[in-house]
Amino acid sequence: MIHIVFGESAAGALRHAFRKTDDEVIGFPGDLSVGPIDGIDRPAGIARRFDWERETFHEMFRGPDGSEAVFRNAVERLAGLPDGERVTVWTCENATEQIGLRLACYLLRGREVDVQTVNTHRAMLEAPGVPGVTVDIRHSGELSTEQLRSFYKTHCEALPEARRHLLAEEGEALLKTPGLVRSWQDGSIVHAPESRDDAFILSCVERGLDQSDGEWVLAIRVVGEAMGHAIQTVSDGWFEARIRALVRSGRLEAAGNLRSIRMYKVRLAGRQPQSDQAVLR
């Protein structure tokens, strides 16, 4: 079996889960819900996406060295699968993995390949547990290796040909659509403005200020707050990038070194008297 998965943590867990088998894991690194995805089935589009990541994210929030090559090799491997292979695509109820499912179906178009899927969100909801307690995961990387092995046995479903064709068409459309932000909403991929999360981030800053001394809140704390309460599943690097964008637009003030998430703090613009100015370096 060839397993296709999206996100570094989920790929690592799957490789560990099936390490004693002959199964292959093809992992796509990165957060496909943000950043350009138009043309990422081709080398130029992949290069453009990873150039954007290098320009947008601080180094600590980027993928490991070689992520661009890993992504390119994954696309080439999937697009070149011969007829007769068996494939399982792992997905969840978030934009990255749903985009990934559509990308996989598009890359496999026209191939005589047996395609199955495992929806880890649905599997977790249906898994036996404590009566009256529901565990609602946001991405496949939250699962343990034992859970992944179990769900492969209990929730691996054949993907009907008509559904596979529809997903491939949706994948083709995504690969032709420019834009930087995509949401998973009511069972569909929805394109959103780059500022989608800004109001939410500002509310996280305000909450952090109310819980601190009321003057400043560490940017890294705002990122943690956003990660814990966000409706959409996005990377910590995206939230940090939007904090800096809000500073540039004047909606936030910052003090410290904006080149390191651990070395600057923020507050709402105008919260303090003008005499207390932000210090930017």
Secondary structure as the mmCIF struct_conf table of DSSP 4:
data_model
#
loop_
_struct_conf.conf_type_id
_struct_conf.id
_struct_conf.beg_label_comp_id
_struct_conf.beg_label_asym_id
_struct_conf.beg_label_seq_id
_struct_conf.end_label_comp_id
_struct_conf.end_label_asym_id
_struct_conf.end_label_seq_id
STRN STRN1 ILE A 2 PHE A 6
BEND BEND1 GLY A 7 GLY A 7
HELX_RH_AL_P HELX_RH_AL_P1 GLU A 8 ALA A 17
TURN_TY1_P TURN_TY1_P1 PHE A 18 LYS A 20
BEND BEND2 THR A 21 ASP A 22
STRN STRN2 GLU A 24 PHE A 28
BEND BEND3 GLY A 30 GLY A 30
TURN_TY1_P TURN_TY1_P2 LEU A 32 SER A 33
STRN STRN3 VAL A 34 VAL A 34
BEND BEND4 GLY A 35 GLY A 35
TURN_TY1_P TURN_TY1_P3 ASP A 38 ASP A 41
BEND BEND5 ARG A 42 ARG A 42
HELX_RH_AL_P HELX_RH_AL_P2 PRO A 43 THR A 56
BEND BEND6 PHE A 57 PHE A 57
HELX_RH_3T_P HELX_RH_3T_P1 GLU A 59 PHE A 61
BEND BEND7 ARG A 62 ARG A 62
HELX_LH_PP_P HELX_LH_PP_P1 GLY A 63 PRO A 64
TURN_TY1_P TURN_TY1_P4 ASP A 65 GLY A 66
HELX_RH_AL_P HELX_RH_AL_P3 SER A 67 ALA A 79
TURN_TY1_P TURN_TY1_P5 GLY A 80 GLY A 80
HELX_LH_PP_P HELX_LH_PP_P2 LEU A 81 PRO A 82
TURN_TY1_P TURN_TY1_P6 ASP A 83 GLY A 84
STRN STRN4 ARG A 86 THR A 91
BEND BEND8 GLU A 93 ASN A 94
HELX_RH_AL_P HELX_RH_AL_P4 ALA A 95 LEU A 107
TURN_TY1_P TURN_TY1_P7 LEU A 108 GLY A 110
STRN STRN5 ASP A 114 ASN A 119
HELX_RH_AL_P HELX_RH_AL_P5 THR A 120 GLU A 126
BEND BEND9 ALA A 127 ALA A 127
BEND BEND10 VAL A 130 VAL A 130
TURN_TY1_P TURN_TY1_P8 PRO A 131 GLY A 132
BEND BEND11 ARG A 138 HIS A 139
HELX_RH_3T_P HELX_RH_3T_P2 SER A 140 GLU A 142
BEND BEND12 LEU A 143 LEU A 143
HELX_RH_AL_P HELX_RH_AL_P6 THR A 145 THR A 154
BEND BEND13 HIS A 155 HIS A 155
STRN STRN6 CYS A 156 ALA A 158
HELX_RH_AL_P HELX_RH_AL_P7 GLU A 161 LEU A 174
TURN_TY1_P TURN_TY1_P9 LEU A 175 LYS A 176
BEND BEND14 LEU A 180 LEU A 180
STRN STRN7 VAL A 181 GLN A 185
TURN_TY1_P TURN_TY1_P10 ASP A 186 GLY A 187
STRN STRN8 SER A 188 ALA A 192
TURN_TY1_P TURN_TY1_P11 GLU A 194 ASP A 197
HELX_RH_AL_P HELX_RH_AL_P8 ASP A 198 GLN A 211
TURN_TY1_P TURN_TY1_P12 SER A 212 ASP A 213
BEND BEND15 GLY A 214 GLU A 215
STRN STRN9 VAL A 217 LEU A 218
HELX_RH_AL_P HELX_RH_AL_P9 ALA A 219 HIS A 229
BEND BEND16 ILE A 231 GLN A 232
HELX_RH_AL_P HELX_RH_AL_P10 ASP A 236 SER A 249
TURN_TY1_P TURN_TY1_P13 GLY A 250 GLY A 250
BEND BEND17 ARG A 251 ARG A 251
STRN STRN10 LEU A 252 GLY A 256
TURN_TY1_P TURN_TY1_P14 LEU A 258 ARG A 259
BEND BEND18 SER A 260 SER A 260
HELX_RH_3T_P HELX_RH_3T_P3 ILE A 261 MET A 263
STRN STRN11 TYR A 264 LEU A 268
TURN_TY1_P TURN_TY1_P15 ALA A 269 GLY A 270
BEND BEND19 ARG A 271 GLN A 272
TURN_TY1_P TURN_TY1_P16 GLN A 274 SER A 275
BEND BEND20 ASP A 276 ASP A 276
STRN STRN12 LEU A 280 LEU A 280
#
